[in-house]
Amino acid sequence: MNIIGLIAGIGRLPVEFARAARGMGFDVIAIAVAPGVESELAQAVTRFHTVGLGELDKLIGLLQQAGVQQVTMLGKVTKEHLFSGTARPDARMQQLLANLQDLNDDTVMLALVREFANAGMGVLDQTQFIRQLMPPPGVLTNRQPTPGEQADMEYGLAMARQLGGLDIGQTVVVKNKAVMAVEAIEGTDACIKRGGELGCGGIVVAKAAKPQQDTRFDVPSVGPDTLKTMIGAGAVALVIEAGKTLLVDKKQVVELANMNSITIVAM
């Protein structure tokens, strides 16, 4: 039977992937690399391990011992851990980071892809088993966007694509065609909160793939936690890039949006 290694961060995506892969007959060896990984993941996979963030040698060793030749990386692992001291890189990770020209997301992730390749493992397209989570174009909620919200969505999506082109982030918060906040190392939720504070509510959240998006890592995603943060920030609309954004727990997301008069559009 084929074996897939799942390097798991926070959120529902690792669980969704594991269930889909197991349903197709694959064994899944999951290794959690961040605190707060979904508790369901351990029951959804064949084997489950935990390693500290930065313990690259131990991570690769566990995958090799299990006979893994293909891996995928799913779930939120924010880069701030590299700077806060919460991650303790081992010698292998320290050497990898020391050889990089910068610590931009794509630079770090491509270096990890090369490290896995050197260890005899390819990195799968993140969406390979979960493409059904990427909605086609259309309004997903009961409420249609107003003309003003539609204009902010189009503007916000264009800004998010430009931000992604700089390899900084994927999320932009706008109001009245003015950028309130952009996502950087702090992550999507913190960006939305800051945008809500600066915009005093009534904000539109836009999330887009990078123009140069490598689907082996960092494919944009939204889920119930995103909506809960938006509700707290007084958001009125969310726009995602159709066919390029993973929508996790769609039923719950749409229910939360409808209950709070938030419109969601895949554009």
Secondary structure, 3 states (H helix, E strand, C coil): CCEEEEEECECCHHHHHHHHHHHCCCEEEEEECCCCCCCCHHHHCCEEEECCCCCHHHHHHHHHHCCCCEEEEECECCCCHHHHCCCCCCHHHHHHHHCCCCCCHHHHHHHHHHHHHHCCCEECCCCCCCHHHCCCCEECCCCCCCHHHHHHHHHHHHHHHHHHHCCCCCEEEEECCEEEEECCCCCHHHHHHHHHHHHCCCEEEEECCCCCCCCCCCCCEECHHHHHHHHHHCEEEEEECCCCCEECCHHHHHHHHHHCCCEEEEC
